[in-house]
């Protein structure tokens, strides 16, 4: 039986549970403010009620930013790096 994926393509990570799963599984994510991507594709290093720290050390406020998993196309391109 195949494992069910933890996230769907382009799923928004909203809850603490979403962020925790993404961090534990080193799920690559994109961070956006409005429609502009803030940083290159990265993984979550830590989070709290107010902010998310990504692997490059950048801290983003949760209230201003949106975090998404990658699309299927982006996952292929990211995994081939």
Sine and cosine of phi, psi and omega as CSV:
sin_phi,cos_phi,sin_psi,cos_psi,sin_omega,cos_omega
0.00,0.00,0.77,-0.64,-0.04,-1.00
-0.96,0.28,0.55,-0.83,0.05,-1.00
-0.96,0.29,0.67,-0.74,0.06,-1.00
-0.97,0.24,0.74,-0.68,0.01,-1.00
-0.89,0.46,0.54,-0.84,0.01,-1.00
-0.94,0.34,-0.57,0.82,-0.07,-1.00
-0.75,-0.67,0.45,-0.89,0.13,-0.99
-1.00,0.00,0.24,-0.97,0.03,-1.00
-0.91,0.42,0.69,-0.72,0.03,-1.00
0.85,0.52,0.52,0.85,0.04,-1.00
-0.97,0.22,0.73,-0.68,0.06,-1.00
-0.98,0.21,0.72,-0.70,0.03,-1.00
-0.99,-0.10,0.95,-0.33,-0.12,-0.99
-0.93,-0.38,-0.76,0.65,-0.13,-0.99
-0.99,0.11,0.27,-0.96,0.09,-1.00
-0.87,0.50,-0.60,0.80,0.01,-1.00
-0.90,0.44,-0.67,0.75,0.05,-1.00
-0.86,0.51,-0.74,0.67,-0.02,-1.00
-0.91,0.41,-0.64,0.77,0.01,-1.00
-0.89,0.46,-0.72,0.69,0.02,-1.00
-0.89,0.45,-0.67,0.74,0.02,-1.00
-0.90,0.44,-0.65,0.76,0.00,-1.00
-0.93,0.38,-0.73,0.68,-0.03,-1.00
-0.89,0.45,-0.59,0.81,-0.06,-1.00
-0.99,-0.11,0.11,0.99,0.00,-1.00
0.77,0.63,0.71,0.70,0.02,-1.00
-0.95,0.32,0.82,-0.57,0.06,-1.00
-0.93,0.38,0.68,-0.74,-0.04,-1.00
-0.74,-0.67,0.28,-0.96,0.13,-0.99
-0.88,-0.47,0.64,-0.77,0.04,-1.00
-0.92,-0.39,0.77,-0.64,-0.03,-1.00
-0.82,-0.58,0.50,-0.87,0.23,-0.97
-0.79,-0.62,0.83,-0.56,-0.23,-0.97
0.84,0.54,-0.85,-0.52,0.04,-1.00
-0.93,-0.37,0.25,0.97,-0.04,-1.00
-0.97,-0.23,0.79,-0.61,0.05,-1.00
-0.96,0.29,0.78,-0.62,-0.09,-1.00
-0.99,0.16,-0.65,0.76,-0.09,-1.00
-0.67,-0.75,0.29,-0.96,0.11,-0.99
-0.89,0.46,0.26,-0.97,0.04,-1.00
-0.82,0.57,0.72,-0.70,-0.07,-1.00
-0.45,-0.89,-0.07,-1.00,0.09,-1.00
-0.89,-0.45,0.30,-0.95,-0.01,-1.00
-1.00,0.06,0.77,-0.64,0.06,-1.00
-1.00,-0.04,-0.69,0.73,0.02,-1.00
-0.34,-0.94,0.19,-0.98,0.03,-1.00
-0.40,-0.91,0.30,-0.95,0.16,-0.99
-0.56,-0.83,-0.22,-0.98,-0.06,-1.00
-0.89,0.45,-0.42,0.91,-0.13,-0.99
-0.92,-0.39,-0.35,0.94,-0.11,-0.99
-0.53,-0.85,0.26,-0.97,0.07,-1.00
-0.76,-0.65,0.76,-0.66,0.07,-1.00
-0.97,-0.26,0.80,-0.61,0.03,-1.00
-0.99,-0.13,0.12,-0.99,-0.16,-0.99
-0.85,0.52,-0.49,0.87,0.00,-1.00
-0.99,0.15,0.03,1.00,0.04,-1.00
1.00,-0.10,-0.13,0.99,0.01,-1.00
-0.93,0.38,0.68,-0.73,0.05,-1.00
-0.95,-0.31,0.78,-0.62,0.01,-1.00
-0.85,-0.53,0.67,-0.75,0.03,-1.00
-0.96,0.26,0.73,-0.68,-0.01,-1.00
-0.92,0.40,-0.53,0.85,-0.05,-1.00
-0.95,0.32,-0.39,0.92,-0.02,-1.00
-0.97,-0.25,-0.29,0.96,-0.12,-0.99
-0.91,-0.41,0.40,-0.92,0.11,-0.99
-0.85,-0.53,0.63,-0.78,-0.05,-1.00
-0.86,-0.50,0.75,-0.66,-0.06,-1.00
-0.75,-0.66,0.52,-0.85,0.19,-0.98
-0.97,0.25,0.19,-0.98,-0.06,-1.00
-0.99,0.14,0.42,-0.91,0.15,-0.99
-0.96,0.28,0.21,-0.98,0.01,-1.00
-0.86,0.50,-0.66,0.75,0.02,-1.00
-0.89,0.45,-0.71,0.70,0.00,-1.00
-0.90,0.43,-0.59,0.81,0.02,-1.00
-0.89,0.46,-0.67,0.75,0.03,-1.00
-0.90,0.45,-0.71,0.70,0.00,-1.00
-0.91,0.42,-0.64,0.77,-0.02,-1.00
-0.93,0.38,-0.64,0.77,-0.03,-1.00
-0.96,0.29,-0.35,0.94,0.01,-1.00
-1.00,0.05,0.03,1.00,0.00,-1.00
-0.98,0.22,0.00,0.00,0.00,0.00
